[in-house]
């Protein structure tokens, strides 16, 4: 009889120790600062370590189980079905066209539908909604309303359609989506007192009190996300909004335990997958903490979390890259335990989604759900030292910001005084600077941009409807909604309007010597809509100058390694100027040869770390 040998891989090795790893890292860094090179920070200043070990395990979550307070690991012990609702959002003013699009989505695998009302959306009345929902199985398909200030009218219309179609209250599913504070933050004005809007929203809770599958309000963090908020700021604004709605419900005679089941939560999912996972886990913990303080801790499990993919991460140029962004975001939301996910169509930043872009959006979810089975595991990130630490830190930071909002009188007061807007704007400005200087890259926008026609055509969004006339009951500074790539897109638009710009690349030496800088400068200039003329390189200054003269270009850029530049940059600059170059650039820092290179004819040095938006805008002016 033979015995099976012990094939455990680690059995013959000594246990690895953190200090041994650190010693090897320090050796590789050769004196460089560990924190600067290997530790990154989130927009909230939370540290992301290069390595997490058992010592980073949180004692507080060691015995945590899905379905048990504080619900960080999920509201239920086991996720239902395939894990989450595949939801789609529709912007269409024609009820018949909207109905056709909804039926197409439902046939293609969508589980629930969100309908936008108002500007670029449906009219908030029963007749329009009845046509929109024709042939939709309302007893199994949740209907979610995004009606802004028309939430009460849209909700009343939906309730009337349910009644007309014979859908019993207990069988109704969806959300009225009333969010007075979110509307105020986005619009910057309220035509009726916010207290009145809150009271009307509480009335919607009573309208659907016999429908356990219907929520009346949404505590929405997405408006703050699209304006540039960090993860903790988005969470804090959502929690502060939730608290404000619970207070309004209490004043309307609805206890917190009942009100929590009538309030949904919405948070954005973006291309930072782990931050999205941690944000959703932290959200459930924070919701429980609020519920527990209200004496209704277990009711926190009734709060549904919906996740649209981030609008601010969407790009207009080379929009195919948006498919990658939304797939990553969807994955993060799924692993984080979202109850419903909306994947924005990849052309959303350009105009109205067509049938193809909507199909791609829903297929992203179907692949994640039915092929990757991301919803069949409850809290798959649980137990990850990194994710647990990030969740804990994010929740703590969000709670600190929430406490600050509460100390200022609550969410309404914080919006009225501009505290929230200023906080979010400061974070947005810091992120914009990081993008402009290359510390944060946007694929297809600031990094590896695609010049020329990307082949995507869409119907532009209609112009927004005029704002309601009359004096508002409250007028505040609105959140500034923007996308991350807008500054670079403006440069591309300016280049197109000017007919385009071209720079000749004087790549010196062999390909192995200049390829890194040639590739970098090509992408750097392309981010500003500036095309480049590239060859395999030139061995002499004279050869580069002859090729430049033959190209017909007006500007040239010298690019090669520091070693090659030390011998060829100066003569190449003189030769290019002699050949008629009106502008001579050089990729890389000049070091101690700056004066000599300028004297030879280099007009400007281009290097990583500078404000690319400002630099490229200046170059466009010089190339005009």
C-alpha positions as CSV (number, residue, x, y, z in Angstrom):
1,X,0.0,0.0,0.0
2,X,1.4,3.4,-1.0
3,X,0.9,6.5,1.0
4,X,0.2,9.9,-0.5
5,X,3.1,12.3,0.1
6,X,2.5,15.6,1.8
7,X,2.4,18.0,-1.2
8,X,1.5,21.1,0.8
9,X,3.5,23.8,-0.9
10,X,4.4,25.8,2.2
11,X,5.3,22.8,4.4
12,X,9.1,23.0,3.7
13,X,9.4,26.8,4.0
14,X,9.7,29.0,7.0
15,X,6.8,31.3,7.7
16,X,7.2,34.6,5.9
17,X,7.6,37.7,8.1
18,X,6.6,41.3,7.4
19,X,10.0,42.7,8.4
20,X,11.7,40.4,5.9
21,X,9.4,41.6,3.1
22,X,10.0,45.2,4.2
23,X,13.8,44.8,4.1
24,X,13.6,43.4,0.6
25,X,11.4,46.3,-0.5
26,X,13.7,48.9,1.1
27,X,16.6,47.3,-0.8
28,X,14.6,47.6,-4.1
29,X,13.7,51.2,-3.4
30,X,17.3,52.2,-3.0
31,X,16.7,54.9,-0.5
32,X,13.4,56.2,-2.0
33,X,10.7,57.0,0.5
34,X,8.4,54.0,1.1
35,X,5.2,56.0,1.7
36,X,5.7,58.2,-1.4
37,X,6.5,55.3,-3.7
38,X,4.2,52.6,-2.5
39,X,1.4,54.0,-0.3
40,X,-1.5,55.7,-2.1
41,X,-4.3,57.8,-0.6
42,X,-8.0,58.1,-1.6
43,X,-9.7,61.4,-2.1
44,X,-10.6,61.3,1.6
45,X,-7.0,60.8,2.6
46,X,-7.4,57.2,3.5
47,X,-4.2,55.2,3.2
48,X,-4.0,52.3,0.7
49,X,-1.1,50.1,1.8
50,X,0.9,48.0,-0.7
51,X,0.5,44.9,1.4
52,X,-2.1,43.7,4.0
53,X,-1.4,40.9,6.4
54,X,-3.2,39.0,9.1
55,X,-2.4,41.8,11.6
56,X,-4.7,44.1,9.6
57,X,-7.7,41.8,10.3
58,X,-10.4,43.7,12.2
59,X,-11.4,42.1,15.5
60,X,-14.8,43.8,15.3
61,X,-15.7,41.9,12.1
62,X,-14.3,38.5,13.0
63,X,-17.7,37.0,13.9
64,X,-19.8,39.1,11.5
65,X,-22.3,37.2,9.4
66,X,-24.4,38.2,6.4
67,X,-27.9,39.1,7.5
68,X,-27.0,40.1,11.0
69,X,-26.5,43.6,12.4
70,X,-24.7,45.8,11.5
71,X,-25.4,44.4,8.0
72,X,-21.9,45.3,6.6
73,X,-21.9,41.9,5.0
74,X,-25.4,42.1,3.6
75,X,-29.0,42.5,4.7
76,X,-29.8,38.9,4.1
77,X,-28.0,35.6,5.0
78,X,-28.2,34.6,1.4
79,X,-28.7,36.7,-1.7
80,X,-31.9,36.0,-3.6
81,X,-31.9,34.6,-7.1
82,X,-29.1,35.9,-9.2
83,X,-28.3,38.7,-6.8
84,X,-29.7,42.0,-8.0
85,X,-32.2,43.7,-10.2
86,X,-30.9,44.5,-13.7
87,X,-32.4,48.0,-14.1
88,X,-32.4,50.4,-17.0
89,X,-33.2,54.1,-17.0
90,X,-35.1,55.8,-19.9
91,X,-35.1,59.4,-21.1
92,X,-37.9,59.9,-23.6
93,X,-40.8,62.3,-23.9
94,X,-42.8,60.3,-26.4
95,X,-44.9,57.7,-24.5
96,X,-45.2,55.3,-27.4
97,X,-41.5,55.4,-28.2
98,X,-40.7,54.9,-24.5
99,X,-43.0,52.0,-24.3
100,X,-41.3,50.3,-27.3
101,X,-37.9,50.8,-25.6
102,X,-39.0,49.5,-22.3
103,X,-40.5,46.4,-23.8
104,X,-37.3,45.8,-25.8
105,X,-35.3,46.1,-22.6
106,X,-37.6,43.7,-20.7
107,X,-37.4,41.2,-23.5
108,X,-33.6,41.5,-23.5
109,X,-33.3,40.6,-19.8
110,X,-34.0,43.7,-17.7
111,X,-35.8,43.1,-14.4
112,X,-36.9,46.6,-13.5
113,X,-37.4,50.0,-15.2
114,X,-36.6,53.6,-14.1
115,X,-38.5,56.3,-16.0
116,X,-37.2,59.9,-16.1
117,X,-39.8,62.7,-16.0
118,X,-39.5,66.4,-16.7
119,X,-36.8,67.9,-18.9
120,X,-35.9,65.3,-21.6
121,X,-38.4,63.0,-20.0
122,X,-42.0,61.9,-19.8
123,X,-44.9,64.2,-18.7
124,X,-45.9,63.4,-15.2
125,X,-49.6,62.4,-15.8
126,X,-51.6,59.2,-15.9
127,X,-52.4,59.2,-19.6
128,X,-48.7,59.4,-20.6
129,X,-47.7,56.8,-18.1
130,X,-50.5,54.4,-19.1
131,X,-49.3,54.4,-22.7
132,X,-45.7,54.0,-21.5
133,X,-46.5,51.0,-19.4
134,X,-48.8,49.2,-21.9
135,X,-48.1,45.5,-22.0
136,X,-45.6,45.7,-19.1
137,X,-46.3,43.1,-16.5
138,X,-46.7,45.4,-13.6
139,X,-47.2,42.6,-11.0
140,X,-43.6,41.4,-11.6
141,X,-41.8,44.4,-13.0
142,X,-40.8,47.1,-10.5
143,X,-41.3,50.6,-11.8
144,X,-39.0,53.3,-10.4
145,X,-39.7,57.0,-10.9
146,X,-37.0,59.7,-11.4
147,X,-39.3,62.7,-11.4
148,X,-37.4,65.4,-9.5
149,X,-39.8,68.1,-8.3
150,X,-42.7,66.3,-10.1
151,X,-42.3,63.3,-7.8
152,X,-45.8,63.7,-6.2
153,X,-47.6,64.0,-9.6
154,X,-45.7,61.1,-11.1
155,X,-46.3,58.9,-8.1
156,X,-50.0,59.7,-8.1
157,X,-50.1,58.8,-11.9
158,X,-48.3,55.5,-11.3
159,X,-50.7,54.6,-8.4
160,X,-53.6,55.3,-10.8
161,X,-52.2,53.1,-13.5
162,X,-51.7,50.3,-11.0
163,X,-55.3,50.6,-9.9
164,X,-56.6,50.8,-13.5
165,X,-54.6,47.7,-14.4
166,X,-56.0,45.8,-11.4
167,X,-52.6,45.4,-9.6
168,X,-53.4,44.8,-6.0
169,X,-51.5,46.9,-3.5
170,X,-49.6,43.9,-2.1
171,X,-48.4,43.0,-5.6
172,X,-47.1,46.5,-6.5
173,X,-43.3,47.0,-6.8
174,X,-41.1,50.0,-7.4
175,X,-40.3,53.4,-6.0
176,X,-41.7,56.8,-6.2
177,X,-38.2,58.2,-5.8
178,X,-39.1,61.5,-4.0
179,X,-35.9,63.3,-3.0
180,X,-36.6,66.9,-2.1
181,X,-33.1,67.6,-0.7
182,X,-31.3,66.0,-3.7
183,X,-33.5,68.1,-6.1
184,X,-32.6,71.2,-4.2
185,X,-28.9,70.4,-4.3
186,X,-29.0,69.9,-8.1
187,X,-31.4,72.6,-9.1
188,X,-30.3,75.3,-6.6
189,X,-33.9,76.4,-6.0
190,X,-37.2,75.1,-4.6
191,X,-40.5,76.5,-5.8
192,X,-42.2,75.4,-2.7
193,X,-40.9,75.4,0.9
194,X,-38.7,72.3,1.5
195,X,-40.8,71.5,4.6
196,X,-43.9,71.3,2.3
197,X,-42.1,69.1,-0.2
198,X,-41.0,66.8,2.7
199,X,-44.6,66.6,4.0
200,X,-45.8,65.7,0.5
201,X,-43.1,63.0,0.3
202,X,-44.2,61.6,3.7
203,X,-47.8,61.5,2.2
204,X,-46.4,59.3,-0.5
205,X,-45.3,56.9,2.3
206,X,-48.9,56.7,3.4
207,X,-50.0,56.2,-0.2
208,X,-48.0,53.0,-0.5
209,X,-48.2,51.8,3.1
210,X,-50.2,48.7,2.0
211,X,-47.5,48.0,-0.6
212,X,-44.4,46.4,1.0
213,X,-42.7,46.3,-2.4
214,X,-43.0,50.0,-3.0
215,X,-40.7,52.7,-1.5
216,X,-41.7,56.4,-1.5
217,X,-38.4,58.3,-1.1
218,X,-34.8,58.0,-2.0
219,X,-31.8,59.2,0.0
220,X,-29.6,59.8,-2.9
221,X,-25.8,60.3,-2.7
222,X,-25.4,60.4,-6.5
223,X,-26.0,64.2,-6.9
224,X,-23.0,64.7,-4.7
225,X,-20.9,62.1,-6.6
226,X,-21.5,63.6,-10.0
227,X,-20.4,67.0,-8.6
228,X,-17.1,65.5,-7.5
229,X,-17.6,64.2,-3.9
230,X,-15.3,61.6,-2.4
231,X,-16.6,58.3,-1.3
232,X,-17.0,59.4,2.3
233,X,-18.6,62.7,1.4
234,X,-21.1,60.9,-0.8
235,X,-21.9,58.5,2.1
236,X,-22.2,61.3,4.6
237,X,-24.6,63.3,2.4
238,X,-26.7,60.2,1.8
239,X,-26.8,59.4,5.5
240,X,-27.6,63.1,6.4
241,X,-30.4,63.0,3.8
242,X,-31.7,59.7,5.3
243,X,-31.8,61.2,8.8
244,X,-33.7,64.3,7.5
245,X,-36.3,62.0,5.8
246,X,-36.7,59.9,9.0
247,X,-37.3,63.1,11.0
248,X,-39.9,64.2,8.5
249,X,-41.6,60.8,8.6
250,X,-41.6,61.0,12.4
251,X,-43.3,64.4,12.3
252,X,-45.8,62.9,9.9
253,X,-46.7,60.2,12.4
254,X,-44.6,57.4,10.7
255,X,-42.2,55.7,13.1
256,X,-38.6,55.0,11.9
257,X,-39.1,51.3,11.8
258,X,-41.9,51.7,9.2
259,X,-40.3,54.6,7.4
260,X,-37.0,52.8,6.8
261,X,-38.8,50.3,4.6
262,X,-40.2,53.2,2.5
263,X,-36.8,54.9,1.8
264,X,-34.3,53.6,-0.7
265,X,-30.7,54.6,-0.9
266,X,-28.7,55.4,-4.1
267,X,-24.9,55.5,-4.5
268,X,-22.8,55.7,-7.6
269,X,-20.6,52.9,-8.7
270,X,-17.4,54.0,-10.5
271,X,-14.3,52.5,-12.1
272,X,-12.5,52.3,-8.8
273,X,-13.8,48.8,-8.1
274,X,-12.5,48.3,-4.5
275,X,-13.7,51.7,-3.4
276,X,-17.2,50.9,-4.8
277,X,-17.2,47.6,-2.9
278,X,-16.1,49.3,0.3
279,X,-18.6,52.1,-0.1
280,X,-21.6,49.8,-0.4
281,X,-20.5,47.8,2.6
282,X,-19.9,50.9,4.6
283,X,-23.3,52.3,3.6
284,X,-25.1,49.3,5.1
285,X,-23.2,49.7,8.3
286,X,-24.0,53.5,8.5
287,X,-27.7,52.9,7.7
288,X,-27.8,50.4,10.6
289,X,-26.1,52.8,12.9
290,X,-28.7,55.5,12.2
291,X,-31.5,52.9,12.5
292,X,-30.2,51.6,15.7
293,X,-30.0,55.2,17.1
294,X,-33.7,55.4,16.2
295,X,-34.5,52.2,18.1
296,X,-35.1,50.4,14.8
297,X,-31.8,48.7,14.1
298,X,-33.2,45.5,12.4
299,X,-35.3,47.7,10.1
300,X,-32.1,48.8,8.4
301,X,-32.2,45.4,6.5
302,X,-35.3,46.7,4.7
303,X,-33.5,49.6,3.1
304,X,-32.7,48.8,-0.6
305,X,-29.5,50.1,-2.2
306,X,-29.5,51.0,-5.9
307,X,-26.4,51.8,-7.8
308,X,-26.2,53.6,-11.1
309,X,-22.8,53.6,-12.8
310,X,-21.0,56.9,-12.5
311,X,-21.9,59.7,-14.9
312,X,-18.8,61.7,-14.1
313,X,-16.5,59.0,-15.3
314,X,-18.1,58.8,-18.8
315,X,-16.2,60.2,-21.7
316,X,-17.4,61.7,-25.0
317,X,-14.3,61.0,-27.0
318,X,-13.6,57.3,-27.8
319,X,-16.8,56.3,-25.9
320,X,-16.1,52.6,-26.4
321,X,-13.8,52.9,-23.3
322,X,-17.0,53.7,-21.4
323,X,-17.9,50.0,-21.8
324,X,-14.8,49.1,-19.8
325,X,-15.6,51.7,-17.1
326,X,-19.2,50.6,-16.7
327,X,-18.3,46.9,-16.6
328,X,-15.8,47.6,-13.8
329,X,-18.4,49.7,-12.0
330,X,-21.1,47.1,-12.4
331,X,-18.7,44.4,-11.0
332,X,-17.9,46.5,-8.0
333,X,-21.6,47.2,-7.3
334,X,-22.4,43.5,-7.7
335,X,-19.7,42.3,-5.3
336,X,-20.6,45.1,-2.9
337,X,-24.1,43.8,-2.6
338,X,-26.3,46.3,-4.5
339,X,-30.0,45.4,-4.7
340,X,-30.3,47.1,-8.1
341,X,-27.8,48.3,-10.7
342,X,-28.2,50.7,-13.6
343,X,-25.5,50.6,-16.2
344,X,-25.5,53.8,-18.2
345,X,-25.3,53.2,-22.0
346,X,-21.7,53.9,-23.3
347,X,-23.0,56.9,-25.4
348,X,-24.7,58.5,-22.5
349,X,-22.4,61.5,-22.4
350,X,-22.9,62.2,-26.1
351,X,-26.7,62.0,-26.4
352,X,-29.8,59.9,-26.2
353,X,-29.0,56.2,-26.0
354,X,-30.1,54.1,-29.0
355,X,-31.2,50.5,-29.1
356,X,-27.6,49.3,-29.5
357,X,-26.1,51.2,-26.6
358,X,-29.0,50.1,-24.4
359,X,-28.4,46.5,-25.4
360,X,-24.7,46.7,-24.6
361,X,-25.6,48.2,-21.2
362,X,-28.0,45.4,-20.2
363,X,-25.6,42.8,-21.6
364,X,-22.9,44.0,-19.3
365,X,-25.1,43.1,-16.4
366,X,-26.3,39.9,-17.8
367,X,-22.7,38.7,-18.3
368,X,-21.8,39.7,-14.8
369,X,-24.9,38.0,-13.4
370,X,-25.5,34.9,-15.5
371,X,-22.1,34.0,-16.8
372,X,-19.8,35.3,-14.0
373,X,-22.4,34.5,-11.3
374,X,-21.3,37.6,-9.2
375,X,-24.6,37.6,-7.4
376,X,-24.6,34.0,-6.2
377,X,-22.1,34.7,-3.4
378,X,-23.0,36.8,-0.4
379,X,-20.3,39.3,0.4
380,X,-17.4,37.7,-1.6
381,X,-15.1,40.5,-0.4
382,X,-15.7,39.8,3.2
383,X,-12.6,38.6,5.0
384,X,-10.3,40.5,2.7
385,X,-8.0,42.5,5.0
386,X,-7.8,45.3,2.5
387,X,-11.5,45.6,1.8
388,X,-12.4,45.3,5.5
389,X,-9.9,48.0,6.4
390,X,-11.1,50.3,3.6
391,X,-14.7,49.7,4.6
392,X,-14.0,50.6,8.2
393,X,-11.9,53.7,7.4
394,X,-14.5,54.9,4.9
395,X,-17.4,54.4,7.3
396,X,-15.5,56.3,10.1
397,X,-14.6,59.2,7.8
398,X,-18.2,59.4,6.5
399,X,-19.6,59.4,10.0
400,X,-17.2,62.3,10.9
401,X,-18.5,64.3,8.0
402,X,-22.1,63.4,8.8
403,X,-21.6,64.6,12.4
404,X,-20.3,67.9,11.0
405,X,-23.4,68.3,8.8
406,X,-25.6,67.5,11.8
407,X,-23.7,70.1,13.9
408,X,-24.6,72.7,11.3
409,X,-28.3,72.0,11.6
410,X,-28.7,69.0,9.3
411,X,-28.6,68.5,5.6
412,X,-31.0,71.4,4.6
413,X,-29.0,73.9,6.7
414,X,-25.7,72.6,5.3
415,X,-27.0,73.0,1.7
416,X,-28.5,76.4,2.4
417,X,-25.2,77.8,3.9
418,X,-23.2,76.3,1.0
419,X,-21.2,74.0,3.3
420,X,-21.8,70.9,1.3
421,X,-21.2,72.6,-2.0
422,X,-17.9,74.1,-0.9
423,X,-16.8,70.7,0.6
424,X,-17.6,68.8,-2.7
425,X,-16.1,71.6,-4.9
426,X,-12.8,71.5,-3.0
427,X,-12.5,67.7,-3.6
428,X,-13.5,68.1,-7.2
429,X,-10.8,70.8,-7.7
430,X,-8.2,68.5,-6.2
431,X,-9.2,65.7,-8.4
432,X,-9.1,67.9,-11.5
433,X,-5.6,69.0,-10.6
434,X,-4.5,65.3,-10.3
435,X,-6.0,64.6,-13.7
436,X,-4.4,67.6,-15.3
437,X,-0.9,66.7,-13.9
438,X,-1.2,63.0,-14.8
439,X,-1.4,61.7,-11.3
440,X,-4.8,60.3,-12.2
441,X,-5.1,59.1,-15.8
442,X,-8.3,58.8,-17.8
443,X,-7.9,56.1,-20.5
444,X,-8.9,57.4,-23.9
445,X,-9.0,61.0,-22.6
446,X,-5.7,62.0,-21.0
447,X,-4.0,58.7,-21.6
448,X,-3.9,56.8,-24.9
449,X,-6.4,59.1,-26.6
450,X,-7.7,58.2,-30.1
451,X,-7.5,61.0,-32.7
452,X,-9.9,61.0,-35.6
453,X,-13.4,59.6,-36.0
454,X,-14.3,57.0,-33.3
455,X,-17.2,55.9,-35.4
456,X,-19.9,56.7,-32.8
457,X,-22.9,58.7,-33.8
458,X,-25.8,59.6,-31.5
459,X,-28.9,61.9,-31.4
460,X,-27.9,64.9,-29.3
461,X,-29.7,65.5,-26.0
462,X,-32.5,68.0,-26.5
463,X,-31.9,71.4,-25.0
464,X,-33.1,71.5,-21.3
465,X,-36.5,73.0,-20.7
466,X,-36.6,76.5,-19.3
467,X,-36.7,76.7,-15.6
468,X,-40.0,77.3,-13.9
469,X,-41.0,81.0,-13.7
470,X,-41.8,82.7,-10.5
471,X,-40.0,83.5,-7.3
472,X,-38.5,80.4,-5.6
473,X,-39.2,79.7,-2.0
474,X,-35.5,78.9,-1.5
475,X,-32.6,79.8,-3.7
476,X,-29.1,78.3,-3.0
477,X,-25.9,77.6,-4.8
478,X,-26.4,74.4,-6.9
479,X,-24.0,71.6,-7.2
480,X,-21.8,71.8,-10.3
481,X,-22.3,68.6,-12.2
482,X,-19.4,67.7,-14.4
483,X,-17.5,64.9,-16.0
484,X,-13.8,64.1,-15.3
485,X,-12.7,64.5,-18.9
486,X,-14.4,67.8,-19.7
487,X,-11.2,69.9,-19.7
488,X,-9.4,67.6,-22.2
489,X,-12.6,67.3,-24.3
490,X,-12.7,71.1,-24.5
491,X,-9.1,71.0,-25.9
492,X,-10.1,68.4,-28.5
493,X,-13.2,70.5,-29.5
494,X,-11.0,73.6,-29.9
495,X,-8.5,71.6,-32.1
496,X,-11.3,70.3,-34.3
497,X,-12.8,73.8,-34.7
498,X,-9.3,75.0,-35.8
499,X,-9.0,72.3,-38.3
500,X,-6.4,70.3,-36.3
501,X,-2.8,70.8,-35.4
502,X,0.3,68.8,-36.3
503,X,3.8,68.5,-34.7
504,X,6.7,66.7,-36.4
505,X,8.5,64.3,-34.0
506,X,12.3,64.5,-34.3
507,X,13.0,61.1,-32.7
508,X,16.7,60.8,-32.4
509,X,18.7,57.6,-32.3
510,X,17.6,54.0,-32.5
511,X,14.0,53.0,-31.7
512,X,15.1,51.4,-28.4
513,X,16.6,54.8,-27.4
514,X,13.7,57.1,-28.3
515,X,10.6,54.9,-28.2
516,X,9.6,55.6,-24.6
517,X,9.6,59.4,-25.1
518,X,8.2,59.2,-28.6
519,X,5.2,57.2,-27.4
520,X,4.7,59.5,-24.4
521,X,4.8,62.7,-26.3
522,X,2.5,61.3,-29.0
523,X,-0.2,60.5,-26.4
524,X,0.5,63.7,-24.5
525,X,-0.1,65.9,-27.5
526,X,-3.0,63.8,-28.8
527,X,-4.9,64.5,-25.5
528,X,-5.0,68.1,-26.7
529,X,-6.0,67.2,-30.2
530,X,-2.5,67.6,-31.6
531,X,-1.5,65.0,-34.2
532,X,2.1,63.9,-34.6
533,X,4.2,62.8,-37.5
534,X,6.3,59.7,-36.4
535,X,9.1,57.8,-38.0
536,X,11.6,55.1,-36.8
537,X,14.0,57.9,-35.9
538,X,17.0,59.8,-37.2
539,X,20.7,59.3,-36.5
540,X,21.8,62.8,-37.3
541,X,20.4,66.3,-36.8
542,X,20.7,67.0,-40.5
543,X,18.5,63.9,-41.4
544,X,15.9,65.1,-38.9
545,X,15.9,68.6,-40.3
546,X,15.6,67.4,-43.9
547,X,12.6,65.2,-43.0
548,X,11.0,68.1,-41.1
549,X,11.3,70.4,-44.1
550,X,9.8,67.8,-46.3
551,X,6.8,67.2,-44.0
552,X,5.4,70.7,-44.3
553,X,4.9,70.9,-40.6
554,X,5.5,74.2,-38.8
555,X,6.5,72.8,-35.4
556,X,8.8,70.0,-34.3
557,X,9.5,68.1,-31.0
558,X,12.8,66.6,-30.2
559,X,12.4,63.3,-28.3
560,X,14.9,60.7,-27.2
561,X,16.6,59.3,-24.1
562,X,18.6,61.6,-21.8
563,X,21.9,60.0,-23.1
564,X,21.1,60.7,-26.7
565,X,19.8,64.2,-26.0
566,X,23.1,65.0,-24.3
567,X,24.8,64.8,-27.7
568,X,22.1,65.4,-30.3
569,X,19.5,67.7,-28.8
570,X,21.4,71.0,-29.3
571,X,22.5,70.4,-33.0
572,X,19.0,69.1,-33.8
573,X,17.4,72.2,-32.4
574,X,19.7,74.4,-34.5
575,X,19.0,72.3,-37.6
576,X,15.2,72.4,-37.1
577,X,15.3,76.2,-36.7
578,X,17.4,76.5,-39.8
579,X,14.9,74.3,-41.6
580,X,12.1,76.8,-40.8
581,X,10.6,75.4,-37.6
582,X,8.5,78.2,-36.0
583,X,8.2,76.2,-32.7
584,X,10.7,73.7,-31.4
585,X,9.7,71.6,-28.5
586,X,11.6,69.0,-26.5
587,X,10.2,66.0,-24.6
588,X,11.8,65.7,-21.2
589,X,13.5,67.9,-18.6
590,X,16.6,69.8,-19.7
591,X,18.5,69.5,-16.4
592,X,21.5,71.7,-16.3
593,X,21.5,72.2,-20.1
594,X,18.4,74.4,-20.2
595,X,20.2,77.6,-21.1
596,X,22.3,75.9,-23.8
597,X,19.2,74.2,-25.3
598,X,17.2,77.4,-25.4
599,X,20.2,79.1,-27.0
600,X,20.2,76.3,-29.6
601,X,16.5,77.0,-30.4
602,X,14.3,74.9,-28.0
603,X,11.3,77.1,-27.3
604,X,9.6,74.9,-24.7
605,X,10.2,71.7,-22.7
606,X,7.4,69.2,-22.1
607,X,7.5,66.8,-19.2
608,X,5.2,64.7,-17.0
609,X,3.9,66.4,-13.8
610,X,3.1,69.7,-15.3
611,X,-0.5,70.9,-15.8
612,X,-1.2,69.3,-19.1
613,X,-4.5,71.2,-19.7
614,X,-2.8,74.6,-19.4
615,X,0.3,73.4,-21.4
616,X,-1.7,72.0,-24.2
617,X,-4.0,75.0,-24.4
618,X,-0.9,77.2,-24.6
619,X,0.5,75.0,-27.4
620,X,-2.7,75.3,-29.4
621,X,-2.3,79.1,-29.2
622,X,1.3,78.8,-30.5
623,X,0.4,76.4,-33.3
624,X,-2.6,78.4,-34.5
